[in-house]
Amino acid sequence: MNPRKRQGILYYFLGVLLLLAAFGLISVFRGRWKDGNPTSVAGPALSWRQERQASSDVREEVDSRKTEIWYVYITGEVVRPGVYEVSPGDRIYLAVEKAGGFTVHADTEGINLASPLTDAMHIKIPAQFPLGETPSDTLELKRAPRERNSSASPGLLDINTARLEELEKLPGIGPVLAQRILETRKELGSFKDPGEMLKVPGIGSKRLEKIAPLITVGPGW
C-alpha cells in the first residue's frame, strides 16, 4: 500500500478516536457546570441534602408534638380531682402529680403509673378496700365499656340521654352550648366518658371542671 495512503488512514482513525473521547468527556461532565461555572454537584452531595431535609422534617414533627396539648379528667382518690393539661407521651403518674398526688385512702396497688395517657382520657383512682374484699371502683385507663355504665349515678345528669332543656340548666351551659352537646353526641353515637365533653365546640377544661361533678355517662341510645 502507498505509504501516503496508509498515513491518511491512520490519521482518519486517530481523528475518530479523539472525537469519541471528546463526546465521552462531555457526557461525564454534563450537568456539573454551566457556562464554565460550577452550579451543582452530583453524587454524595445530593444525598447529603436529602438527609438534611429529612432531619429537618423530623425536628419539625417533634416540635409540633411538643406544642400539642391533651386534656385528661382524673377523679377518685386524688387531692385535686379535675381536668388537667398534659403532653402527648405523658404517663399516668404525671396526671396524678398534677392532681396533687394520691389521698391517704387511695389504692395504689395494681395501678400501672407508667401507662401512657390519651387525649380526653378519664382516670378514676379507687379507694382502698379490706383484704379479700372486691372494690366497687376501678381505675379506668381508657374509655369504660358501655356495660359498666348501664345505669346513671343517682342525682347526676346522664349526658347520653339528657334533653336540651336539661342540659341548659348546667352551670355555664346555655341554649347554644346545649345544642352543640346534642350535635356532638349524635356525631359520636354517645359519650363514653365525661372527658369527651371537651370535643364539644365551646367547652374547655375550665367549663368542664364546673359541670363534671354534675354529670355522668349512661349506655346511650
The 8 nearest C-alpha neighbors of each residue, nearest first, counted from 0:
[[1, 2, 5, 4, 3, 6, 8, 7],
 [0, 2, 4, 3, 5, 6, 7, 8],
 [3, 1, 5, 4, 6, 0, 7, 8],
 [4, 2, 6, 5, 1, 7, 0, 8],
 [3, 5, 7, 1, 6, 2, 8, 0],
 [6, 4, 2, 8, 3, 7, 1, 9],
 [5, 7, 3, 9, 4, 8, 2, 10],
 [8, 6, 4, 10, 9, 5, 11, 3],
 [7, 9, 11, 5, 10, 6, 12, 4],
 [8, 10, 6, 11, 12, 7, 13, 5],
 [11, 9, 13, 7, 8, 12, 14, 6],
 [10, 12, 8, 14, 9, 13, 7, 15],
 [13, 11, 15, 9, 14, 10, 16, 8],
 [14, 12, 10, 16, 11, 15, 9, 17],
 [13, 15, 17, 11, 12, 16, 10, 18],
 [16, 14, 12, 18, 13, 17, 19, 11],
 [17, 15, 19, 13, 18, 14, 20, 12],
 [18, 16, 20, 14, 19, 15, 21, 13],
 [17, 19, 15, 21, 16, 20, 14, 22],
 [20, 18, 22, 16, 21, 17, 23, 15],
 [19, 21, 23, 17, 18, 22, 16, 24],
 [20, 22, 18, 24, 23, 19, 17, 25],
 [23, 21, 25, 19, 20, 24, 26, 18],
 [22, 24, 20, 26, 21, 25, 19, 27],
 [25, 23, 27, 21, 26, 22, 28, 20],
 [24, 26, 22, 23, 28, 27, 29, 21],
 [27, 25, 23, 29, 24, 28, 22, 21],
 [28, 26, 24, 25, 29, 23, 30, 22],
 [29, 27, 25, 31, 26, 30, 24, 32],
 [28, 30, 26, 31, 27, 25, 32, 33],
 [31, 29, 32, 28, 33, 39, 41, 38],
 [32, 30, 39, 28, 29, 40, 37, 38],
 [33, 31, 37, 36, 30, 38, 35, 34],
 [32, 34, 35, 36, 37, 38, 31, 30],
 [35, 33, 36, 32, 37, 38, 31, 30],
 [34, 36, 33, 32, 37, 38, 31, 28],
 [37, 35, 32, 33, 34, 38, 31, 39],
 [36, 38, 32, 39, 31, 33, 35, 40],
 [39, 37, 32, 36, 31, 33, 40, 30],
 [40, 38, 31, 37, 41, 32, 30, 45],
 [39, 41, 31, 44, 42, 45, 38, 37],
 [42, 40, 45, 44, 39, 43, 31, 30],
 [41, 43, 44, 45, 40, 46, 47, 39],
 [42, 44, 46, 45, 47, 41, 40, 48],
 [45, 43, 47, 46, 42, 40, 41, 48],
 [46, 44, 48, 47, 43, 42, 41, 49],
 [45, 47, 43, 49, 48, 44, 50, 42],
 [48, 46, 50, 44, 49, 45, 51, 43],
 [49, 47, 51, 45, 46, 50, 52, 44],
 [48, 50, 46, 52, 47, 51, 53, 45],
 [51, 49, 47, 53, 52, 48, 54, 46],
 [50, 52, 54, 48, 49, 53, 47, 55],
 [53, 51, 55, 49, 54, 50, 48, 56],
 [52, 54, 50, 56, 55, 51, 49, 57],
 [55, 53, 51, 57, 52, 56, 50, 58],
 [54, 56, 52, 58, 53, 57, 51, 59],
 [57, 55, 53, 59, 54, 58, 52, 60],
 [56, 58, 60, 54, 55, 59, 61, 53],
 [59, 57, 61, 55, 60, 56, 62, 54],
 [58, 60, 62, 56, 57, 61, 63, 55],
 [59, 61, 57, 63, 58, 62, 56, 64],
 [62, 60, 58, 64, 63, 59, 57, 65],
 [63, 61, 65, 59, 64, 60, 58, 66],
 [62, 64, 60, 66, 65, 61, 59, 67],
 [65, 63, 67, 61, 62, 66, 60, 87],
 [64, 66, 62, 63, 67, 61, 86, 87],
 [65, 67, 63, 64, 68, 62, 86, 61],
 [68, 66, 64, 65, 63, 86, 69, 87],
 [69, 67, 86, 85, 84, 66, 70, 87],
 [70, 68, 118, 85, 86, 84, 87, 71],
 [69, 71, 84, 119, 83, 118, 85, 82],
 [72, 70, 120, 119, 83, 82, 121, 118],
 [71, 73, 82, 121, 81, 194, 120, 122],
 [74, 72, 122, 80, 81, 121, 123, 82],
 [75, 73, 80, 123, 124, 122, 81, 77],
 [74, 76, 124, 123, 77, 125, 80, 73],
 [75, 77, 105, 124, 102, 101, 126, 125],
 [78, 76, 101, 102, 100, 79, 75, 80],
 [77, 79, 99, 102, 100, 98, 101, 80],
 [78, 80, 98, 77, 99, 81, 100, 74],
 [81, 79, 74, 73, 77, 98, 78, 75],
 [80, 82, 73, 72, 208, 74, 79, 83],
 [81, 83, 72, 71, 204, 208, 73, 70],
 [84, 82, 71, 70, 85, 81, 72, 97],
 [83, 85, 70, 69, 68, 71, 86, 82],
 [86, 84, 69, 70, 68, 83, 89, 87],
 [85, 87, 68, 89, 69, 88, 67, 65],
 [88, 86, 89, 69, 85, 64, 67, 68],
 [87, 89, 86, 115, 90, 116, 117, 85],
 [90, 88, 87, 86, 116, 115, 85, 93],
 [91, 89, 115, 116, 113, 114, 92, 93],
 [90, 92, 112, 94, 93, 114, 116, 113],
 [91, 93, 112, 95, 94, 90, 96, 113],
 [94, 92, 96, 91, 95, 90, 97, 89],
 [93, 95, 97, 91, 96, 92, 98, 90],
 [96, 94, 92, 98, 100, 93, 97, 91],
 [95, 97, 100, 93, 99, 98, 94, 92],
 [98, 96, 94, 99, 95, 93, 83, 100],
 [97, 99, 79, 95, 96, 100, 80, 78],
 [100, 98, 78, 96, 97, 79, 95, 77],
 [99, 101, 96, 95, 77, 98, 78, 102],
 [102, 100, 77, 105, 76, 78, 103, 99],
 [101, 103, 77, 104, 76, 105, 78, 100],
 [102, 104, 105, 101, 76, 106, 77, 126],
 [105, 103, 102, 126, 127, 106, 76, 101],
 [106, 104, 126, 76, 102, 127, 103, 101],
 [105, 107, 127, 126, 108, 125, 104, 124],
 [106, 108, 110, 105, 109, 124, 101, 125],
 [109, 107, 110, 106, 111, 105, 127, 125],
 [108, 110, 111, 107, 106, 112, 138, 137],
 [111, 109, 108, 107, 112, 138, 106, 124],
 [110, 112, 113, 114, 109, 91, 92, 108],
 [111, 113, 92, 91, 114, 110, 90, 93],
 [112, 114, 111, 90, 91, 115, 92, 110],
 [113, 115, 90, 112, 111, 91, 116, 140],
 [116, 114, 90, 89, 91, 88, 113, 117],
 [115, 117, 90, 89, 91, 114, 88, 118],
 [118, 116, 120, 119, 115, 87, 69, 71],
 [117, 119, 69, 120, 70, 71, 116, 87],
 [120, 118, 71, 194, 70, 195, 117, 121],
 [121, 119, 71, 118, 117, 141, 72, 194],
 [120, 122, 72, 73, 194, 71, 139, 123],
 [123, 121, 73, 139, 140, 72, 138, 74],
 [122, 124, 74, 138, 75, 139, 73, 125],
 [123, 125, 75, 76, 138, 74, 122, 105],
 [126, 124, 136, 137, 106, 75, 105, 76],
 [125, 127, 105, 106, 104, 76, 128, 124],
 [128, 126, 106, 105, 104, 125, 129, 134],
 [127, 129, 134, 132, 130, 126, 133, 106],
 [130, 128, 132, 131, 127, 133, 134, 126],
 [129, 131, 132, 128, 133, 127, 134, 106],
 [130, 132, 129, 133, 128, 134, 127, 135],
 [133, 131, 130, 129, 128, 134, 135, 127],
 [132, 134, 135, 131, 128, 129, 130, 136],
 [135, 133, 136, 128, 132, 137, 125, 127],
 [136, 134, 133, 137, 125, 126, 128, 132],
 [135, 137, 125, 134, 138, 126, 124, 123],
 [138, 136, 125, 139, 135, 123, 124, 134],
 [137, 139, 123, 124, 140, 125, 122, 136],
 [140, 138, 122, 141, 123, 137, 143, 121],
 [141, 139, 122, 138, 142, 121, 120, 123],
 [140, 142, 139, 120, 143, 121, 122, 117],
 [141, 143, 191, 192, 144, 139, 120, 121],
 [142, 144, 141, 139, 145, 147, 191, 192],
 [145, 143, 146, 147, 142, 148, 191, 218],
 [144, 146, 218, 148, 147, 143, 149, 191],
 [145, 147, 149, 148, 144, 218, 143, 150],
 [148, 146, 145, 149, 144, 143, 150, 218],
 [149, 147, 217, 145, 146, 150, 218, 151],
 [148, 150, 146, 218, 147, 217, 145, 151],
 [151, 149, 148, 217, 152, 218, 147, 216],
 [150, 152, 217, 157, 215, 153, 216, 148],
 [151, 153, 155, 154, 150, 215, 157, 156],
 [154, 152, 155, 151, 156, 150, 215, 157],
 [153, 155, 152, 156, 213, 151, 214, 157],
 [156, 154, 214, 213, 153, 152, 215, 157],
 [157, 155, 214, 215, 158, 213, 161, 154],
 [156, 158, 215, 216, 159, 160, 161, 217],
 [159, 157, 161, 160, 216, 156, 215, 214],
 [158, 160, 219, 157, 189, 161, 217, 190],
 [159, 161, 158, 157, 219, 162, 220, 217],
 [162, 160, 158, 157, 165, 159, 166, 163],
 [163, 161, 165, 164, 166, 160, 181, 158],
 [162, 164, 166, 165, 177, 167, 178, 161],
 [163, 165, 167, 166, 162, 168, 174, 177],
 [166, 164, 162, 167, 163, 168, 161, 169],
 [165, 167, 163, 168, 177, 164, 169, 162],
 [166, 168, 173, 164, 172, 165, 169, 177],
 [169, 167, 166, 165, 170, 172, 164, 173],
 [168, 170, 172, 167, 166, 171, 210, 165],
 [171, 169, 172, 168, 210, 209, 167, 173],
 [170, 172, 169, 173, 206, 209, 210, 167],
 [173, 171, 167, 169, 170, 176, 177, 168],
 [172, 174, 167, 175, 176, 177, 171, 168],
 [173, 175, 177, 167, 176, 178, 172, 163],
 [176, 174, 178, 177, 173, 179, 172, 167],
 [177, 175, 179, 178, 173, 172, 174, 180],
 [176, 178, 174, 180, 179, 166, 175, 167],
 [177, 179, 181, 175, 176, 180, 174, 182],
 [180, 178, 176, 182, 181, 177, 183, 199],
 [181, 179, 177, 183, 178, 182, 199, 184],
 [180, 182, 184, 178, 179, 183, 185, 177],
 [183, 181, 179, 185, 184, 180, 178, 186],
 [182, 184, 186, 180, 185, 181, 199, 179],
 [185, 183, 189, 181, 187, 182, 186, 188],
 [184, 186, 182, 188, 183, 187, 181, 189],
 [185, 187, 183, 184, 188, 182, 189, 181],
 [188, 186, 184, 189, 185, 183, 190, 182],
 [187, 189, 185, 186, 184, 190, 219, 220],
 [190, 188, 184, 187, 219, 159, 191, 185],
 [189, 191, 192, 159, 184, 195, 216, 187],
 [190, 192, 142, 189, 216, 143, 195, 193],
 [191, 193, 194, 190, 195, 216, 142, 121],
 [194, 192, 195, 196, 215, 216, 211, 190],
 [195, 193, 119, 196, 192, 72, 121, 197],
 [196, 194, 197, 193, 198, 119, 192, 190],
 [195, 197, 198, 194, 199, 193, 202, 207],
 [198, 196, 195, 199, 202, 203, 194, 204],
 [199, 197, 196, 195, 200, 183, 202, 194],
 [198, 200, 197, 196, 202, 180, 183, 201],
 [201, 199, 202, 198, 179, 197, 176, 203],
 [200, 202, 199, 203, 176, 197, 179, 198],
 [203, 201, 197, 199, 200, 206, 207, 196],
 [204, 202, 206, 205, 197, 207, 201, 200],
 [203, 205, 207, 206, 82, 208, 202, 197],
 [206, 204, 208, 207, 203, 209, 82, 202],
 [205, 207, 209, 208, 203, 204, 202, 210],
 [206, 208, 204, 210, 209, 205, 211, 203],
 [207, 209, 205, 211, 206, 210, 81, 82],
 [210, 208, 206, 207, 211, 205, 170, 212],
 [209, 211, 207, 213, 212, 208, 170, 169],
 [210, 212, 208, 213, 214, 207, 209, 193],
 [213, 211, 210, 214, 209, 208, 155, 215],
 [214, 212, 155, 210, 211, 156, 215, 169],
 [215, 213, 156, 155, 211, 157, 212, 210],
 [214, 216, 157, 156, 155, 151, 158, 193],
 [215, 217, 157, 192, 158, 159, 151, 193],
 [216, 218, 148, 151, 219, 150, 157, 149],
 [219, 217, 145, 149, 148, 220, 216, 146],
 [220, 218, 159, 189, 217, 160, 190, 188],
 [219, 218, 160, 159, 189, 188, 217, 185]]
